[in-house]
Amino acid sequence: MTIAQLLRETCEKIEPFDAEFLLADVLHVSRAHLREYPDHVISKYAVRRFHTYVNARAQGIPIPYVVKYMVFCNLAIGVTKDVMIPRSTTEQIVELVLQEIKTPVKERTLIIDVGTGSGCIPIAIGKYLDNPMPTHLFATDISQKALLVAKKNAAFHEVPIEFFRGDLLLPILEKRLIPRETHVILTAHLPYISTEKIGNRAEPKVALDGGADGLDLYRQLFFQIQGLVSIPKIVLDIFCECAPKQIPNIITHIEATLPGSRILTHADDTN
């Protein structure tokens, strides 16, 4: 069977773009290659694998869960149904952190990703890090299954990260792992969808559900951060993601729990 024939037979099952993406993934070629060589004959193994992908996609399974990875900051990040699919909008957190640490403010930098999921944020930061000062990476998650995915991704990309299971910052605070004289950079892409708006999504609810207004976990995080700022002589920068309409409430919570903070907002530049 040729490329053209295979794509033609799936046109009523899934969208043409999805079919091309899946077939390109199976053959390890670009979508442009498919169009350039429509008469290329595909092996029986590749045809079977493609049909498996198409059937999964036809059932509504998101493509990253079908192919088991998502490209994030030009890195292939493995995903399973136990983690949220990395979003391109979240790449901005990585970019901002990398800009921030170009000029070290302390002899030691500690980057902590809270609610790490697939580990995409600390992995991308560690992969592109160019900092002359010692930098350490920590990551936490409440889900043991998510941590297994993140650890596998970190190992694949050869990024040294210490992972901790627990509630947001608590496992790190309880172990007193943050020394004095440290520049702490905290990243967080926590669930910020309100419970009533989650609906029937394929991703794990624990990675999406932010409570009644979507900000329950952020409120918990800012409360926990109070224990972090009490450590002598640390500099703290926090980078988090939320919906634009939630920014006023986020600012209110920060001002209430962390008075004197300097707050900057950045619009999503992918739209």
N, C-alpha and C positions, 0 to 999 in steps of 0.2 A: 504494500500500500504506500502511496506517495504522500508527501506533505499536503498537497492541495486536496487530495481525496479525504485525508484524515480530518482536516479542518472543515471541509464541507459537510461531513457527516455529523459534526457536533454543533452545527449552527443553530439547531432547534433546541439544544439542551442548555447551552451557556452562551454568554456574550462573546462575540468574535475576539475582542481584545483579550478576554480571559483565556480563551482557547489558544491564542497565539502565545501568550505568556507561559502557559503551562507546557505547551509543546516545546517552546524554546528552552525551558528549564530541563525537560526530559532529555533533549538532544544536546544540551550544553552549548547552545548557539544563541545568536541574537535574533530578535524578531525580524530584523532586516534580512537576515540570512534565509529565513523561511520564505520571504517574498521573492528573494533572488533565485532560490532553487526549489520551486514548487513541485518539480518532478522527481525530486530526490526520494529514493525508496527507503522506507524506515524498517528497521528490524522488528521482528515479532515481539521481542522483549520490550522495546520502546513503545510499541503500539499498546501492549497490555498495560504498561505503566501509565501511559497517557490516558487510557480509558478509566483507570482507577482514579486518576486526578480529576477527570471530567465528571465522573459520577459523584465524587465528594463535593465538587464545586456546585453541581446541580442540586445538591441537598442543602445548599446555603452556607456551606463551610467557607469561611474567609480564605482567600488564596494563601496568605502566610501560613495558616494552619495546614493547608493542603501540602505545600512544598516544604514546610517545617523550618522556614527561616524568613527573615525580613531584613532588607538592607537599611541600615541606620548609620549615618555619617560615613557612607561608603564601606561599611563593614557588614558582612553577613552575620546576623545575630540569630541564633537558633531559637525557635519558639515552639511551645506545646500549648495545649489547651489549659495549662496550669498558669500561664502568664498572659499579661496583656500584650497585644501586638504593638511594638514601638511605633511612635508617630513621628512624621517628619517635623512637626511643629516643635517637638521636644529637642531636636537637634540644636535649637537656639540656646538652650541651657548649656550644652557642651561648648558652644562657641563663646558664650559669655564667660564661662569659667576659664577657658584657655586664655582669653584676653586678660582676665583678672590676675592670673598668676605669672604673667610675663614679667612683672616687676615684684619680686618677693618683698613682703613686709616683715617677715620673721625668718629666723634661721631654719625653721621647720614648718612644713605645710602638711596639713591633714585634710583629706577630702573624704566626706562622709555622704554616701547616697542612702537616703532613707526610703524604704519601700521599693527596693531595687528591681523587683520583678525579674525580667530577663537579664538584668545587669547591663543593659545597653548604655546607660549614662556613664557609670564609672569606667567601663571598658573603653568607650570612645575617648574619654578624657585621658585615660592612661596610655592609650595607643598613640595619641597625638601630643602628649605632654612634652614640652621642651622647657624644663625649669632647672636652672643650675643648682637650686637648693634641694635638700632631701624632701621628697614628697611621698606620703603614704596614702593608700586607698582603703577605706572601710566601706562596707555595704550591709544593710540590714533588710530583713523581710520577715513577716509573720508566718509566711507559708514555707514549710520545709520543701515542698515540691518545686516552688519557684526558686528557692536557693539552689536546688540541684541543677536546674536549667542554667542559672546564672554562673555557677561554678564551672559547668561544662563550657560555657561561652568564654569565660575568662581564661580557662586553660587553652582553649583552641586559639585564642588571639594572643596568648602568652603575656597577659597583663596580671601582675601580682596584686590580688585583692584579698583582704581578710573579710570573710563573711560571718555574720552573726544572725541567729534567729531570735526574734523578739519583737516587742511592741515599739516601733519607731526608734527613738534614740535610747530607750531604756537599757538594752543590753550593753551598750557602750558606756553609758553613765554609771551603771551598776558595777561594771568591771574597772571603772576609773582609768580608762585607757587614754585619756587626753591629758598630756603633760602641760606644764606651764610653758610660757613663751612659744606659743603655737599659733599659726594662722590656720584657723578652722574654716573650711569651705563646706557648707552644707547644701546638698542638692536634694530636691524632693519633687517627684511627679506623683503625688498621691491621688487617690480617687477623689474626683470633685463633681461627679454627676449626682444629682439628687435622686433619692431612692425611687420616687414615683416616675422618673424619666428613663430608668434603665431599660425597661421593656424586656423583650426576649432576645438578648444579645448573646453572641457565641462566646465572648470572653468571660473569664471567671468573675462572679459578682463581687468577690472580695477586692478585685482590682479596679472596680468601677464605682461601687456604692459609697458615696460620701455623706450619707445621712439625709435628713430632711432638706437642708439647704445646700448640701454638697460639701460643706466645710468642716464636718465633724473631726476628721483626722488632722486637718490643719490646726484646728483649735488645740487638739491634744499635743501636737508637735510644738507649737509655740509655748505652751505651758511647760513642756519638758525642757525646752531650750533655756528656760530660766536657770536650770541646774547647770547648764553648760557655761553660761556667761559669768557664773560665780567663780570659775577657775581663774586664778590670778594671771594677769598679763597675756591674755589671749586676744586675738583679733578674729572676729566672726563675720563671715559673709554668708548670706542665705540666698539661694536661687531656687525658686519654686514656680510651678505652672498652675494656672487656674483659668477659668473662663473670664472673658473681659468684664462681664456684668458682676462678677464676684470680687473684683479688685477693691471697691470701696469697703466691703466687709472684711477682706483680708487685711487691708491697711488698719482698720479699726481694731482688729484683734492683735496685730503687731504692736500698735501704739499702747494698747491696754496691758499687754504682757511684757513687752520689751521697750519701755519708754526711752526716748532719746535716739531711737534707731533712725538711720537715714534710709529712706525707702525710694527706690527707683522702679519704674514700670517700663516694660518693653512690649511693643505690639508684635503680634505674630506676623513675621515678614514673608510668610509663604503664600499669602493670599494676594 
